[in-house]
Amino acid sequence: MASYGDHVIFTMQFLQMCEDFQAIIRENECPACTLQTRIDTVCQNEECDWMLFVAPNKLHPATIPWVNSLQERLS
């Protein structure tokens, strides 16, 4: 089970990844709805439920496929 510190570190790494890959990620792109409505680790779109962690130790289901799509964009 991940600790609170693990969540903080992962969140920081996620935000750093978004900054590092800003050339291929639209500014504030949400992993779930793909609109430019993400503020750090939550989506501000009222019709979207994305947040980085939906529960302790549980990433939102759209997060990993979105990260995988970033790999494809890099190709």
Secondary structure, 3 states (H helix, E strand, C coil): CCCHHHHHHHHHHHHHHHHHCCCCCCCCCCCCCCCCCEECCEECCCCCCCECEEECCEECCCHHHHHHHHHHHHC
